[in-house]
């Protein structure tokens, strides 16, 4: 069973529907016990990191989430679900995040006439090493992005993919059982569906 975390904000239905389309066993939950029982965990996200961290804390989900990740349970973070893995975000005048990965989250500078947030299709430059969720997906494939903040990882070894938008930033990470992407696979047509299918098979 795949548990999709509901922390009180964001549209979870599209992620849920994508997994159901792939005939995966999936449940949306805000209960720590459900995370413990699940075979895999998905943390999707839209909105602010501060609100998301508050929502996770109020539901008692942080401990169960971090313990599940530390215990080796396959985890997929989507958009804000990637950003929350890092130590801190500039969003909300500074937000302490989960601290599972070393690095921080910064606001796009909006340089070179680029609009913030980044909205639309962009490519992901895949790092060699065969990240399992990108199996069968060509390098420089397009995915759908919606975000104002980007991740800066202090550990280049975990950067599974990079994207250019004014700056070159980490748009996908892979560390052991942890997989997370800045884009929305549930909105990225065939490439996104393939990525979710790969995660199901892990």
Buried (B, 14 or more C-beta within 10 A) or exposed (E): EBBBBBBEBBEBEEBBEBBEEBEBEBBBBBBBEBBBEBEBBBBBBBBBBBBBBBBBEEBEBBEBBEEBBEEEBBBBBBBBBBBBBBBBBBBEEEBEBBEBBEBBBBEBEEEEEEEBBBEEEBBBBBBEEEBBBBEEBEEEBBBBBBBBBBBEBEEEEBBBBBBEBBBEBBBBBBBEBBBBBBBBBBBBEEBBBBBBBBBBEB
